[in-house]
Amino acid sequence: MREASNQRMETRRRIVEAADALFRERGIDGVGVDAIMRAAGMTHGGFYFYFPSKEALVAAVSAEQLARSAARWSDTADRLPQPEALDRIVTNYLHERHVEPSNVGCVLPALGPELARRPESRAAVTEAVRQMLAALARMLPFRSRARAEKAAMATLSTLVGAVVLARLSNDPVLSGAILEAARDQVLPRRSTPRPSAGAELC
């Protein structure tokens, strides 16, 4: 029984990862269940053993990817002093690699507008965003919880908005300037190191 359960979990993971990569590349509406299952190495018929609908899969992909980001941010907040933790998160998020078309990075700038039109996904996304905001609030130098929470909202909004705008521009100079301006806004008077090539973007 345990082996069958482990196999089911592994297969579900493959479907979620295949869907995540394709959604980022083509958009949610640009990908059908057939393409997702082919990418996962399975046939269409097996899909409904794991998910009742494509919308349920969209909700799972967005929730699981954002939950991973929230967990990484929380771990960073636990391991590093406040200023260093915030520097690490902001520098990684506002890196030029996050602007490049790719299958990595944060779900929010990549799929946010599409997810906003999908009620089934919004509840799961909302909970993950709350977790990300809580981790950010712990990195901010405010004694008042209310001020830290408000600043965390402004910080996350700046990070996501900057990546969206930088991705929209076809001018790399403008894209870089947008990221730099956002870094300066969130990390005033700090000189942040560039992340390593393998650093997590979100």
PyRosetta script that sets phi, psi and omega in degrees:
from pyrosetta import init, pose_from_sequence

init()
pose = pose_from_sequence("MREASNQRMETRRRIVEAADALFRERGIDGVGVDAIMRAAGMTHGGFYFYFPSKEALVAAVSAEQLARSAARWSDTADRLPQPEALDRIVTNYLHERHVEPSNVGCVLPALGPELARRPESRAAVTEAVRQMLAALARMLPFRSRARAEKAAMATLSTLVGAVVLARLSNDPVLSGAILEAARDQVLPRRSTPRPSAGAELC")
pose.set_psi(1, -42.3)
pose.set_omega(1, -179.4)
pose.set_phi(2, -65.4)
pose.set_psi(2, -39.3)
pose.set_omega(2, 179.4)
pose.set_phi(3, -63.5)
pose.set_psi(3, -40.6)
pose.set_omega(3, 178.7)
pose.set_phi(4, -65.8)
pose.set_psi(4, -38.8)
pose.set_omega(4, 178.9)
pose.set_phi(5, -65.6)
pose.set_psi(5, -42.6)
pose.set_omega(5, 178.0)
pose.set_phi(6, -62.8)
pose.set_psi(6, -39.9)
pose.set_omega(6, 179.4)
pose.set_phi(7, -64.8)
pose.set_psi(7, -40.8)
pose.set_omega(7, 178.5)
pose.set_phi(8, -63.2)
pose.set_psi(8, -43.4)
pose.set_omega(8, 179.5)
pose.set_phi(9, -63.7)
pose.set_psi(9, -39.8)
pose.set_omega(9, 179.8)
pose.set_phi(10, -66.0)
pose.set_psi(10, -41.7)
pose.set_omega(10, 179.0)
pose.set_phi(11, -64.9)
pose.set_psi(11, -42.8)
pose.set_omega(11, 177.8)
pose.set_phi(12, -60.3)
pose.set_psi(12, -41.4)
pose.set_omega(12, 178.8)
pose.set_phi(13, -60.3)
pose.set_psi(13, -42.9)
pose.set_omega(13, 179.3)
pose.set_phi(14, -62.0)
pose.set_psi(14, -40.4)
pose.set_omega(14, 179.1)
pose.set_phi(15, -65.0)
pose.set_psi(15, -44.9)
pose.set_omega(15, -179.8)
pose.set_phi(16, -62.2)
pose.set_psi(16, -44.1)
pose.set_omega(16, -178.6)
pose.set_phi(17, -66.9)
pose.set_psi(17, -40.1)
pose.set_omega(17, 177.8)
pose.set_phi(18, -64.1)
pose.set_psi(18, -43.1)
pose.set_omega(18, 179.5)
pose.set_phi(19, -64.3)
pose.set_psi(19, -42.9)
pose.set_omega(19, -179.7)
pose.set_phi(20, -57.9)
pose.set_psi(20, -47.2)
pose.set_omega(20, -178.8)
pose.set_phi(21, -64.0)
pose.set_psi(21, -42.6)
pose.set_omega(21, -178.3)
pose.set_phi(22, -71.8)
pose.set_psi(22, -38.7)
pose.set_omega(22, 177.6)
pose.set_phi(23, -60.0)
pose.set_psi(23, -43.0)
pose.set_omega(23, -179.3)
pose.set_phi(24, -66.6)
pose.set_psi(24, -36.7)
pose.set_omega(24, -176.5)
pose.set_phi(25, -75.7)
pose.set_psi(25, -42.6)
pose.set_omega(25, -170.4)
pose.set_phi(26, -116.8)
pose.set_psi(26, -8.8)
pose.set_omega(26, -172.6)
pose.set_phi(27, 89.2)
pose.set_psi(27, 154.4)
pose.set_omega(27, -175.8)
pose.set_phi(28, -63.3)
pose.set_psi(28, -44.8)
pose.set_omega(28, -177.7)
pose.set_phi(29, -73.6)
pose.set_psi(29, -14.2)
pose.set_omega(29, 179.9)
pose.set_phi(30, -88.4)
pose.set_psi(30, 5.3)
pose.set_omega(30, -176.4)
pose.set_phi(31, -130.1)
pose.set_psi(31, 130.5)
pose.set_omega(31, 176.7)
pose.set_phi(32, -101.5)
pose.set_psi(32, 169.9)
pose.set_omega(32, 179.2)
pose.set_phi(33, -60.7)
pose.set_psi(33, -38.4)
pose.set_omega(33, 179.4)
pose.set_phi(34, -56.0)
pose.set_psi(34, -48.8)
pose.set_omega(34, -177.8)
pose.set_phi(35, -64.4)
pose.set_psi(35, -39.3)
pose.set_omega(35, 179.7)
pose.set_phi(36, -62.9)
pose.set_psi(36, -46.1)
pose.set_omega(36, -177.4)
pose.set_phi(37, -68.6)
pose.set_psi(37, -36.2)
pose.set_omega(37, 174.8)
pose.set_phi(38, -61.3)
pose.set_psi(38, -44.0)
pose.set_omega(38, -179.9)
pose.set_phi(39, -64.2)
pose.set_psi(39, -29.3)
pose.set_omega(39, 178.9)
pose.set_phi(40, -85.9)
pose.set_psi(40, -2.5)
pose.set_omega(40, 179.6)
pose.set_phi(41, 78.5)
pose.set_psi(41, 30.8)
pose.set_omega(41, -177.9)
pose.set_phi(42, -133.9)
pose.set_psi(42, 173.2)
pose.set_omega(42, 177.5)
pose.set_phi(43, -96.8)
pose.set_psi(43, 159.8)
pose.set_omega(43, -177.1)
pose.set_phi(44, -55.1)
pose.set_psi(44, -42.6)
pose.set_omega(44, -173.9)
pose.set_phi(45, -59.9)
pose.set_psi(45, -27.4)
pose.set_omega(45, -178.3)
pose.set_phi(46, -75.4)
pose.set_psi(46, -13.7)
pose.set_omega(46, -174.8)
pose.set_phi(47, -58.7)
pose.set_psi(47, -44.7)
pose.set_omega(47, -170.9)
pose.set_phi(48, -76.1)
pose.set_psi(48, -4.1)
pose.set_omega(48, 171.0)
pose.set_phi(49, -75.3)
pose.set_psi(49, -21.7)
pose.set_omega(49, -175.6)
pose.set_phi(50, -109.9)
pose.set_psi(50, -31.7)
pose.set_omega(50, -178.5)
pose.set_phi(51, -139.0)
pose.set_psi(51, 138.8)
pose.set_omega(51, 179.9)
pose.set_phi(52, -72.9)
pose.set_psi(52, -20.3)
pose.set_omega(52, -177.6)
pose.set_phi(53, -163.0)
pose.set_psi(53, 166.7)
pose.set_omega(53, 174.9)
pose.set_phi(54, -63.3)
pose.set_psi(54, -37.3)
pose.set_omega(54, 180.0)
pose.set_phi(55, -62.5)
pose.set_psi(55, -35.6)
pose.set_omega(55, 176.4)
pose.set_phi(56, -65.4)
pose.set_psi(56, -37.2)
pose.set_omega(56, 176.8)
pose.set_phi(57, -66.7)
pose.set_psi(57, -42.3)
pose.set_omega(57, 177.6)
pose.set_phi(58, -57.9)
pose.set_psi(58, -44.4)
pose.set_omega(58, 179.2)
pose.set_phi(59, -62.7)
pose.set_psi(59, -41.1)
pose.set_omega(59, -179.6)
pose.set_phi(60, -66.3)
pose.set_psi(60, -44.0)
pose.set_omega(60, -179.9)
pose.set_phi(61, -60.5)
pose.set_psi(61, -50.9)
pose.set_omega(61, -176.8)
pose.set_phi(62, -65.2)
pose.set_psi(62, -43.5)
pose.set_omega(62, -178.9)
pose.set_phi(63, -65.2)
pose.set_psi(63, -44.3)
pose.set_omega(63, -176.0)
pose.set_phi(64, -69.9)
pose.set_psi(64, -40.3)
pose.set_omega(64, 179.9)
pose.set_phi(65, -67.6)
pose.set_psi(65, -42.1)
pose.set_omega(65, 179.4)
pose.set_phi(66, -69.6)
pose.set_psi(66, -34.3)
pose.set_omega(66, 177.2)
pose.set_phi(67, -63.9)
pose.set_psi(67, -36.9)
pose.set_omega(67, 176.6)
pose.set_phi(68, -64.0)
pose.set_psi(68, -42.9)
pose.set_omega(68, 177.6)
pose.set_phi(69, -60.9)
pose.set_psi(69, -45.5)
pose.set_omega(69, -179.9)
pose.set_phi(70, -61.0)
pose.set_psi(70, -39.9)
pose.set_omega(70, 179.7)
pose.set_phi(71, -66.0)
pose.set_psi(71, -39.7)
pose.set_omega(71, 177.6)
pose.set_phi(72, -64.9)
pose.set_psi(72, -42.0)
pose.set_omega(72, 179.2)
pose.set_phi(73, -64.6)
pose.set_psi(73, -41.1)
pose.set_omega(73, 179.0)
pose.set_phi(74, -64.4)
pose.set_psi(74, -40.1)
pose.set_omega(74, 177.7)
pose.set_phi(75, -64.3)
pose.set_psi(75, -40.2)
pose.set_omega(75, 176.9)
pose.set_phi(76, -62.0)
pose.set_psi(76, -41.8)
pose.set_omega(76, 178.4)
pose.set_phi(77, -63.9)
pose.set_psi(77, -33.5)
pose.set_omega(77, 179.6)
pose.set_phi(78, -73.1)
pose.set_psi(78, -38.1)
pose.set_omega(78, -170.3)
pose.set_phi(79, -85.4)
pose.set_psi(79, -31.3)
pose.set_omega(79, -170.3)
pose.set_phi(80, -116.0)
pose.set_psi(80, 153.7)
pose.set_omega(80, 173.1)
pose.set_phi(81, -60.7)
pose.set_psi(81, 157.6)
pose.set_omega(81, -175.1)
pose.set_phi(82, -48.0)
pose.set_psi(82, -57.9)
pose.set_omega(82, -175.4)
pose.set_phi(83, -61.6)
pose.set_psi(83, -40.2)
pose.set_omega(83, -177.8)
pose.set_phi(84, -68.3)
pose.set_psi(84, -38.9)
pose.set_omega(84, 179.1)
pose.set_phi(85, -62.0)
pose.set_psi(85, -46.7)
pose.set_omega(85, -179.7)
pose.set_phi(86, -64.7)
pose.set_psi(86, -42.2)
pose.set_omega(86, 177.2)
pose.set_phi(87, -57.0)
pose.set_psi(87, -44.0)
pose.set_omega(87, -177.7)
pose.set_phi(88, -62.6)
pose.set_psi(88, -47.9)
pose.set_omega(88, -177.9)
pose.set_phi(89, -64.4)
pose.set_psi(89, -48.6)
pose.set_omega(89, -175.6)
pose.set_phi(90, -66.5)
pose.set_psi(90, -43.6)
pose.set_omega(90, -178.6)
pose.set_phi(91, -63.1)
pose.set_psi(91, -41.8)
pose.set_omega(91, 178.3)
pose.set_phi(92, -66.9)
pose.set_psi(92, -44.2)
pose.set_omega(92, -175.8)
pose.set_phi(93, -66.3)
pose.set_psi(93, -40.7)
pose.set_omega(93, -176.7)
pose.set_phi(94, -94.9)
pose.set_psi(94, 35.8)
pose.set_omega(94, 177.4)
pose.set_phi(95, -89.8)
pose.set_psi(95, 150.1)
pose.set_omega(95, -179.0)
pose.set_phi(96, -57.6)
pose.set_psi(96, -30.4)
pose.set_omega(96, 179.9)
pose.set_phi(97, -63.2)
pose.set_psi(97, -23.8)
pose.set_omega(97, 179.9)
pose.set_phi(98, -74.6)
pose.set_psi(98, -14.2)
pose.set_omega(98, 179.9)
pose.set_phi(99, -89.8)
pose.set_psi(99, -25.7)
pose.set_omega(99, -177.2)
pose.set_phi(100, -66.8)
pose.set_psi(100, 143.7)
pose.set_omega(100, 173.7)
pose.set_phi(101, -61.7)
pose.set_psi(101, 119.8)
pose.set_omega(101, -177.6)
pose.set_phi(102, -162.1)
pose.set_psi(102, 173.5)
pose.set_omega(102, 179.0)
pose.set_phi(103, -98.4)
pose.set_psi(103, 17.1)
pose.set_omega(103, 179.9)
pose.set_phi(104, -121.9)
pose.set_psi(104, 168.4)
pose.set_omega(104, 177.6)
pose.set_phi(105, 106.3)
pose.set_psi(105, -171.2)
pose.set_omega(105, -172.2)
pose.set_phi(106, -79.1)
pose.set_psi(106, 138.9)
pose.set_omega(106, 177.5)
pose.set_phi(107, -65.1)
pose.set_psi(107, -31.9)
pose.set_omega(107, -172.4)
pose.set_phi(108, -60.7)
pose.set_psi(108, -53.2)
pose.set_omega(108, 177.8)
pose.set_phi(109, -73.4)
pose.set_psi(109, -26.8)
pose.set_omega(109, -176.7)
pose.set_phi(110, -75.0)
pose.set_psi(110, -43.3)
pose.set_omega(110, -171.9)
pose.set_phi(111, -126.3)
pose.set_psi(111, -0.2)
pose.set_omega(111, -173.3)
pose.set_phi(112, -49.2)
pose.set_psi(112, -52.9)
pose.set_omega(112, -177.9)
pose.set_phi(113, -60.0)
pose.set_psi(113, -36.6)
pose.set_omega(113, 178.3)
pose.set_phi(114, -70.3)
pose.set_psi(114, -40.3)
pose.set_omega(114, -179.7)
pose.set_phi(115, -65.6)
pose.set_psi(115, -32.3)
pose.set_omega(115, -179.4)
pose.set_phi(116, -62.5)
pose.set_psi(116, -23.8)
pose.set_omega(116, 179.7)
pose.set_phi(117, -92.7)
pose.set_psi(117, 8.0)
pose.set_omega(117, -176.6)
pose.set_phi(118, -121.5)
pose.set_psi(118, 97.9)
pose.set_omega(118, -177.2)
pose.set_phi(119, -55.8)
pose.set_psi(119, -33.6)
pose.set_omega(119, -177.9)
pose.set_phi(120, -66.0)
pose.set_psi(120, -25.6)
pose.set_omega(120, -177.2)
pose.set_phi(121, -91.1)
pose.set_psi(121, -24.4)
pose.set_omega(121, -168.3)
pose.set_phi(122, -66.0)
pose.set_psi(122, -35.9)
pose.set_omega(122, -179.8)
pose.set_phi(123, -64.0)
pose.set_psi(123, -44.2)
pose.set_omega(123, -179.8)
pose.set_phi(124, -67.2)
pose.set_psi(124, -39.9)
pose.set_omega(124, 178.9)
pose.set_phi(125, -65.5)
pose.set_psi(125, -41.0)
pose.set_omega(125, -179.5)
pose.set_phi(126, -58.9)
pose.set_psi(126, -44.1)
pose.set_omega(126, -179.7)
pose.set_phi(127, -64.5)
pose.set_psi(127, -41.5)
pose.set_omega(127, 179.1)
pose.set_phi(128, -65.5)
pose.set_psi(128, -40.0)
pose.set_omega(128, 177.9)
pose.set_phi(129, -62.7)
pose.set_psi(129, -40.0)
pose.set_omega(129, 176.6)
pose.set_phi(130, -58.8)
pose.set_psi(130, -41.3)
pose.set_omega(130, 179.8)
pose.set_phi(131, -66.1)
pose.set_psi(131, -39.6)
pose.set_omega(131, 178.0)
pose.set_phi(132, -65.0)
pose.set_psi(132, -42.0)
pose.set_omega(132, 178.6)
pose.set_phi(133, -63.9)
pose.set_psi(133, -39.7)
pose.set_omega(133, 179.0)
pose.set_phi(134, -62.9)
pose.set_psi(134, -41.0)
pose.set_omega(134, 178.4)
pose.set_phi(135, -65.3)
pose.set_psi(135, -43.2)
pose.set_omega(135, 178.5)
pose.set_phi(136, -62.0)
pose.set_psi(136, -42.0)
pose.set_omega(136, -178.2)
pose.set_phi(137, -59.3)
pose.set_psi(137, -34.0)
pose.set_omega(137, 179.4)
pose.set_phi(138, -70.1)
pose.set_psi(138, -19.0)
pose.set_omega(138, -178.8)
pose.set_phi(139, -91.4)
pose.set_psi(139, -9.9)
pose.set_omega(139, -173.3)
pose.set_phi(140, -94.6)
pose.set_psi(140, 142.8)
pose.set_omega(140, -170.9)
pose.set_phi(141, -83.8)
pose.set_psi(141, 56.4)
pose.set_omega(141, 178.0)
pose.set_phi(142, -120.2)
pose.set_psi(142, 131.0)
pose.set_omega(142, 176.2)
pose.set_phi(143, -74.2)
pose.set_psi(143, -32.9)
pose.set_omega(143, 179.2)
pose.set_phi(144, -77.7)
pose.set_psi(144, 125.4)
pose.set_omega(144, 179.2)
pose.set_phi(145, -61.8)
pose.set_psi(145, -40.5)
pose.set_omega(145, -179.1)
pose.set_phi(146, -62.1)
pose.set_psi(146, -41.7)
pose.set_omega(146, 179.3)
pose.set_phi(147, -67.7)
pose.set_psi(147, -40.3)
pose.set_omega(147, 179.1)
pose.set_phi(148, -63.9)
pose.set_psi(148, -41.7)
pose.set_omega(148, 179.9)
pose.set_phi(149, -65.6)
pose.set_psi(149, -41.4)
pose.set_omega(149, 178.8)
pose.set_phi(150, -65.6)
pose.set_psi(150, -42.0)
pose.set_omega(150, 178.6)
pose.set_phi(151, -65.9)
pose.set_psi(151, -34.6)
pose.set_omega(151, 177.8)
pose.set_phi(152, -63.8)
pose.set_psi(152, -39.9)
pose.set_omega(152, 177.4)
pose.set_phi(153, -62.3)
pose.set_psi(153, -44.4)
pose.set_omega(153, 179.3)
pose.set_phi(154, -65.0)
pose.set_psi(154, -38.6)
pose.set_omega(154, -179.3)
pose.set_phi(155, -65.7)
pose.set_psi(155, -49.2)
pose.set_omega(155, -179.6)
pose.set_phi(156, -63.4)
pose.set_psi(156, -39.1)
pose.set_omega(156, 177.6)
pose.set_phi(157, -61.3)
pose.set_psi(157, -40.7)
pose.set_omega(157, 178.8)
pose.set_phi(158, -65.8)
pose.set_psi(158, -43.8)
pose.set_omega(158, -179.0)
pose.set_phi(159, -61.9)
pose.set_psi(159, -51.7)
pose.set_omega(159, -177.3)
pose.set_phi(160, -65.9)
pose.set_psi(160, -45.8)
pose.set_omega(160, -179.3)
pose.set_phi(161, -61.7)
pose.set_psi(161, -38.8)
pose.set_omega(161, 180.0)
pose.set_phi(162, -64.9)
pose.set_psi(162, -41.8)
pose.set_omega(162, 179.7)
pose.set_phi(163, -66.9)
pose.set_psi(163, -40.4)
pose.set_omega(163, 178.0)
pose.set_phi(164, -60.0)
pose.set_psi(164, -49.3)
pose.set_omega(164, -179.1)
pose.set_phi(165, -64.7)
pose.set_psi(165, -40.7)
pose.set_omega(165, 179.6)
pose.set_phi(166, -64.5)
pose.set_psi(166, -35.6)
pose.set_omega(166, 177.7)
pose.set_phi(167, -70.5)
pose.set_psi(167, -33.0)
pose.set_omega(167, -178.2)
pose.set_phi(168, -70.3)
pose.set_psi(168, -28.5)
pose.set_omega(168, -177.1)
pose.set_phi(169, -77.7)
pose.set_psi(169, 139.8)
pose.set_omega(169, 173.9)
pose.set_phi(170, -97.8)
pose.set_psi(170, 10.5)
pose.set_omega(170, 178.3)
pose.set_phi(171, -108.4)
pose.set_psi(171, 108.6)
pose.set_omega(171, -177.5)
pose.set_phi(172, -61.4)
pose.set_psi(172, -29.0)
pose.set_omega(172, 177.9)
pose.set_phi(173, -66.2)
pose.set_psi(173, -46.4)
pose.set_omega(173, 178.2)
pose.set_phi(174, -63.8)
pose.set_psi(174, -42.9)
pose.set_omega(174, 179.1)
pose.set_phi(175, -58.3)
pose.set_psi(175, -45.8)
pose.set_omega(175, 178.8)
pose.set_phi(176, -63.2)
pose.set_psi(176, -38.8)
pose.set_omega(176, 179.9)
pose.set_phi(177, -66.5)
pose.set_psi(177, -36.8)
pose.set_omega(177, 178.3)
pose.set_phi(178, -63.9)
pose.set_psi(178, -45.2)
pose.set_omega(178, 179.2)
pose.set_phi(179, -63.3)
pose.set_psi(179, -41.8)
pose.set_omega(179, -179.5)
pose.set_phi(180, -65.3)
pose.set_psi(180, -41.5)
pose.set_omega(180, 179.3)
pose.set_phi(181, -63.2)
pose.set_psi(181, -39.5)
pose.set_omega(181, 178.5)
pose.set_phi(182, -66.2)
pose.set_psi(182, -41.1)
pose.set_omega(182, 177.2)
pose.set_phi(183, -60.4)
pose.set_psi(183, -44.9)
pose.set_omega(183, -179.5)
pose.set_phi(184, -63.7)
pose.set_psi(184, -34.2)
pose.set_omega(184, -179.8)
pose.set_phi(185, -70.2)
pose.set_psi(185, -41.7)
pose.set_omega(185, -175.7)
pose.set_phi(186, -84.2)
pose.set_psi(186, -32.3)
pose.set_omega(186, -178.2)
pose.set_phi(187, -121.7)
pose.set_psi(187, 66.2)
pose.set_omega(187, -177.2)
pose.set_phi(188, -64.4)
pose.set_psi(188, 139.0)
pose.set_omega(188, 175.7)
pose.set_phi(189, 59.8)
pose.set_psi(189, 28.2)
pose.set_omega(189, 175.9)
pose.set_phi(190, -120.4)
pose.set_psi(190, 144.8)
pose.set_omega(190, 173.9)
pose.set_phi(191, -105.6)
pose.set_psi(191, 106.4)
pose.set_omega(191, -174.5)
pose.set_phi(192, -97.3)
pose.set_psi(192, 138.3)
pose.set_omega(192, 177.6)
pose.set_phi(193, -71.4)
pose.set_psi(193, 149.6)
pose.set_omega(193, 175.3)
pose.set_phi(194, -73.0)
pose.set_psi(194, 142.4)
pose.set_omega(194, -179.7)
pose.set_phi(195, -71.7)
pose.set_psi(195, 159.5)
pose.set_omega(195, 175.7)
pose.set_phi(196, -70.9)
pose.set_psi(196, 165.0)
pose.set_omega(196, -175.6)
pose.set_phi(197, -60.6)
pose.set_psi(197, -28.6)
pose.set_omega(197, -177.0)
pose.set_phi(198, -96.3)
pose.set_psi(198, 9.6)
pose.set_omega(198, -176.9)
pose.set_phi(199, -67.7)
pose.set_psi(199, 146.0)
pose.set_omega(199, 176.2)
pose.set_phi(200, -67.6)
pose.set_psi(200, 135.0)
pose.set_omega(200, 179.7)
pose.set_phi(201, -82.3)
pose.set_psi(201, -21.2)
pose.set_omega(201, -177.5)
pose.set_phi(202, -150.4)
pose.dump_pdb("model.pdb")
